[in-house]
Amino acid sequence: FGAADGTGAPLHAHVLHRQCPLGERHRAEIGSELAASWRSRTVVLRLSRRIVSLASLWYDAAALPPGMVRELETSRRPFGDVVGPLSPWRKSV
């Protein structure tokens, strides 16, 4: 990454992986089996010591091929790059 602020300071992305800690209400709504497959990735984008972006992404690991799940859990590769072969799309609601 290169800094967009013109200083030349590098941007650093840190990806944190973890199983989503769904609350009891959510577990009751979707069922404990489905809840067990949800994961999250938190991406922290830093410029020097300053956090410039913090993003959390939740996804259902059971809905993805095992190779993609492994890649998401063990790499810093962007989510969109990993799941790109599935041709995902978004719809604002």
VMD Tcl script that draws the C-alpha trace (Angstrom):
set ca {
  {0.00 0.00 0.00}
  {1.10 3.57 -0.55}
  {-0.11 6.54 1.42}
  {-2.72 8.71 -0.24}
  {-1.71 11.70 1.88}
  {1.43 12.40 -0.13}
  {3.83 11.71 2.75}
  {5.10 8.48 1.26}
  {4.49 6.72 4.58}
  {3.35 3.14 4.00}
  {-0.12 1.94 4.87}
  {-0.21 -1.37 6.74}
  {-3.17 -3.75 6.79}
  {-3.58 -6.15 9.70}
  {-6.19 -8.90 9.44}
  {-7.56 -10.43 12.64}
  {-9.35 -13.78 12.30}
  {-11.87 -15.14 14.75}
  {-15.04 -17.11 15.13}
  {-17.97 -14.75 15.53}
  {-19.22 -14.50 19.09}
  {-22.93 -14.49 18.28}
  {-25.21 -13.65 21.18}
  {-27.88 -15.98 22.48}
  {-30.62 -14.08 20.65}
  {-28.87 -14.53 17.30}
  {-28.17 -18.20 18.02}
  {-31.86 -18.73 18.76}
  {-32.85 -16.96 15.53}
  {-30.55 -18.85 13.16}
  {-29.89 -22.05 15.13}
  {-26.72 -23.11 16.91}
  {-25.48 -25.29 14.02}
  {-25.53 -22.40 11.57}
  {-24.17 -19.98 14.16}
  {-21.15 -22.24 14.70}
  {-20.00 -21.73 11.08}
  {-19.95 -17.91 11.15}
  {-16.54 -16.22 11.17}
  {-15.33 -12.66 11.17}
  {-12.34 -10.84 9.76}
  {-11.36 -7.47 11.11}
  {-9.08 -5.39 8.93}
  {-7.15 -2.57 10.58}
  {-5.54 -0.13 8.16}
  {-2.76 1.96 9.72}
  {-0.71 4.89 8.57}
  {2.29 4.92 10.88}
  {0.70 4.49 14.34}
  {-2.64 6.03 13.39}
  {-5.61 3.81 12.53}
  {-7.23 5.21 9.40}
  {-9.79 2.45 8.81}
  {-11.34 -0.37 10.79}
  {-13.66 -2.82 9.04}
  {-15.39 -5.97 10.23}
  {-16.69 -8.61 7.87}
  {-18.85 -11.55 8.91}
  {-19.23 -14.55 6.64}
  {-20.67 -18.05 6.78}
  {-17.71 -20.39 6.41}
  {-20.06 -23.32 5.66}
  {-21.22 -21.54 2.47}
  {-17.69 -21.37 1.02}
  {-15.47 -24.10 -0.42}
  {-12.93 -25.42 2.13}
  {-9.98 -23.98 0.20}
  {-11.43 -20.47 0.36}
  {-12.15 -20.79 4.08}
  {-8.56 -21.93 4.67}
  {-7.26 -18.97 2.64}
  {-9.43 -16.51 4.57}
  {-8.36 -17.95 7.92}
  {-4.63 -18.09 7.22}
  {-3.84 -15.11 4.98}
  {-4.07 -11.35 4.72}
  {-5.47 -11.61 1.21}
  {-8.58 -9.41 0.73}
  {-11.92 -11.17 1.12}
  {-13.10 -10.02 -2.31}
  {-10.01 -11.49 -3.99}
  {-10.48 -14.84 -2.26}
  {-14.18 -15.23 -3.08}
  {-13.96 -13.54 -6.50}
  {-14.19 -16.85 -8.43}
  {-17.70 -17.27 -6.96}
  {-18.80 -14.02 -8.70}
  {-20.52 -12.55 -5.62}
  {-22.74 -9.48 -5.91}
  {-24.20 -7.01 -3.44}
  {-27.59 -5.46 -3.12}
  {-28.28 -2.49 -0.87}
  {-31.42 -2.86 1.20}
}
mol new
graphics top color blue
foreach p $ca { graphics top sphere $p radius 0.5 }
foreach p [lrange $ca 0 end-1] q [lrange $ca 1 end] { graphics top cylinder $p $q radius 0.2 }
display resetview
